[in-house]
Amino acid sequence: MALMFLTETIQAYRERDPAARSNLEVLLCYPGLHAVAIHAIAAFFWRHRLHTLGRLVSHIGRFLTGIEIHPGAKLGRRLIIDHGMGVVIGETAELGDDVYIYHQVTLGGTSSLAGKRHPTVGNNVIIGAGAKVLGAIHIGENARMGSNAVVVAPVPANQHVVGIPARELQRGAKHADFDPYGTPAEPCLDPLLHELAQLRREITELEDRFARVPQDYVI
Ligand SMILES: CC(C)(COP(=O)(O)OP(=O)(O)OC[C@H]1O[C@@H](n2cnc3c(N)ncnc32)[C@H](O)[C@@H]1OP(=O)(O)O)[C@@H](O)C(=O)NCCC(=O)NCCS
């Protein structure tokens, strides 16, 4: 069981994080993996009503990784917490499979009343760096939260949301495929090449316009 968890989660990092170069590197250097493994132990104690022990293990995990996952939170398979520092996942949060979370994300509550007060996140959701997802809201599968978004209302499946409070992007997410930074893969051009390409486009446009000028006007 533990071996399957490690194997499939390491594999997920290898497939989804372009910075992950080897299984050993992921095993040793990815705090997100460590945090989720420690959470499995904390959650075991929590389920067996050893609440203080669960909290203590969770606290040790936070100390070691900078990621705070309440032992009562339910995590899906192949969860990736990239970079990780500052992530907080509350007690009644529930995450589906293949969720991808960046650093400084909070899955938090908006009420101090006991009971369900944290988000439920569907499969294959990406939550951008610094995003705060607050309250007992449902985030549909394949949805993407922009970096620094504050999400306080449910998000339909396949939707992208940005801003404070988060608003849906009109064109929505049409791509269910994963891309590591939550944005459509557009090659990152060298700024000079980008400028050159822009100049070429402008020259072509000017040539076209010039070709359309009646020859009588050309001196
Ligand atoms: C939200 C996100 C998924 C949107 O991707 P998208 O649907 O492809 O959207 P686009 O990039 O086409 O942008 C659409 C509009 O939203 C705006 N936008 C994009 N991301 C935004 C964000 N995080 N906050 C506010 N506005 C944002 C764009 O400026 C654009 O505005 P415009 O229509 O006025 O020009 C993506 O921008 C994002 O934030 N991903 C998270 C990446 C991340 O956290 N990386 C951490 C790496 S360490």
The ligand as a Tripos MOL2 file, in Angstrom:
@<TRIPOS>MOLECULE
LIG
   48    50     1     0     0
SMALL
NO_CHARGES

@<TRIPOS>ATOM
      1 C1         -5.6730   31.2250  -14.0280 C.3       1 LIG1
      2 C2         -4.8790   30.5740  -15.0990 C.3       1 LIG1
      3 C3         -5.0430   29.0650  -14.9680 C.3       1 LIG1
      4 C4         -5.5140   31.1280  -16.3690 C.3       1 LIG1
      5 O1         -5.0940   30.5070  -17.5010 O.3       1 LIG1
      6 P1         -5.8930   30.7850  -18.8790 P.3       1 LIG1
      7 O2         -7.2960   30.3140  -18.7780 O.co2     1 LIG1
      8 O3         -5.0530   30.1860  -19.9240 O.co2     1 LIG1
      9 O4         -5.9850   32.3590  -18.9710 O.3       1 LIG1
     10 P2         -5.0700   33.3790  -19.8100 P.3       1 LIG1
     11 O5         -3.6500   33.1930  -19.4510 O.co2     1 LIG1
     12 O6         -5.4630   33.2920  -21.2490 O.co2     1 LIG1
     13 O7         -5.5790   34.7680  -19.2350 O.3       1 LIG1
     14 C5         -6.9330   35.1920  -19.3970 C.3       1 LIG1
     15 C6         -7.1060   36.5030  -18.6670 C.3       1 LIG1
     16 O8         -6.9530   36.3080  -17.2500 O.3       1 LIG1
     17 C7         -5.8890   37.1090  -16.7390 C.3       1 LIG1
     18 N1         -5.2040   36.2970  -15.7350 N.ar      1 LIG1
     19 C8         -4.5300   35.1380  -15.9110 C.ar      1 LIG1
     20 N2         -4.0880   34.6680  -14.7430 N.ar      1 LIG1
     21 C9         -4.4810   35.5610  -13.7940 C.ar      1 LIG1
     22 C10        -4.3160   35.6270  -12.3990 C.ar      1 LIG1
     23 N3         -3.6760   34.6710  -11.7310 N.pl3     1 LIG1
     24 N4         -4.8720   36.6870  -11.7430 N.ar      1 LIG1
     25 C11        -5.5460   37.6630  -12.4130 C.ar      1 LIG1
     26 N5         -5.7410   37.6410  -13.7600 N.ar      1 LIG1
     27 C12        -5.1980   36.6060  -14.4340 C.ar      1 LIG1
     28 C13        -5.0160   37.4150  -17.9550 C.3       1 LIG1
     29 O9         -4.2850   38.5890  -17.7690 O.3       1 LIG1
     30 C14        -6.0560   37.5340  -19.0330 C.3       1 LIG1
     31 O10        -6.6800   38.8000  -18.9090 O.3       1 LIG1
     32 P3         -7.2630   39.5660  -20.2140 P.3       1 LIG1
     33 O11        -8.3430   38.6680  -20.7710 O.co2     1 LIG1
     34 O12        -7.7640   40.8440  -19.6490 O.co2     1 LIG1
     35 O13        -6.0870   39.6950  -21.1300 O.co2     1 LIG1
     36 C15        -3.3660   30.9030  -15.0390 C.3       1 LIG1
     37 O14        -3.1370   32.2350  -15.4470 O.3       1 LIG1
     38 C16        -2.7520   30.7630  -13.6430 C.2       1 LIG1
     39 O15        -2.7790   31.6890  -12.8220 O.2       1 LIG1
     40 N6         -2.1720   29.5570  -13.3740 N.am      1 LIG1
     41 C17        -1.4780   29.2730  -12.1300 C.3       1 LIG1
     42 C18         0.0180   29.2770  -12.3840 C.3       1 LIG1
     43 C19         0.8470   29.2330  -11.1080 C.2       1 LIG1
     44 O16         0.4030   29.4700  -10.0170 O.2       1 LIG1
     45 N7          2.1070   28.9190  -11.2820 N.am      1 LIG1
     46 C20         3.0250   28.8410  -10.1890 C.3       1 LIG1
     47 C21         4.3300   28.3000  -10.7370 C.3       1 LIG1
     48 S1          5.5640   28.2300   -9.5030 S.3       1 LIG1
@<TRIPOS>BOND
     1     1     2 1
     2     2     3 1
     3     2     4 1
     4     2    36 1
     5     4     5 1
     6     5     6 1
     7     6     7 2
     8     6     8 1
     9     6     9 1
    10     9    10 1
    11    10    11 2
    12    10    12 1
    13    10    13 1
    14    13    14 1
    15    14    15 1
    16    15    16 1
    17    15    30 1
    18    16    17 1
    19    17    18 1
    20    17    28 1
    21    18    19 ar
    22    18    27 ar
    23    19    20 ar
    24    20    21 ar
    25    21    22 ar
    26    21    27 ar
    27    22    23 1
    28    22    24 ar
    29    24    25 ar
    30    25    26 ar
    31    26    27 ar
    32    28    29 1
    33    28    30 1
    34    30    31 1
    35    31    32 1
    36    32    33 2
    37    32    34 1
    38    32    35 1
    39    36    37 1
    40    36    38 1
    41    38    39 2
    42    38    40 1
    43    40    41 1
    44    41    42 1
    45    42    43 1
    46    43    44 2
    47    43    45 1
    48    45    46 1
    49    46    47 1
    50    47    48 1
@<TRIPOS>SUBSTRUCTURE
     1 LIG1         1 GROUP 0 **** ****
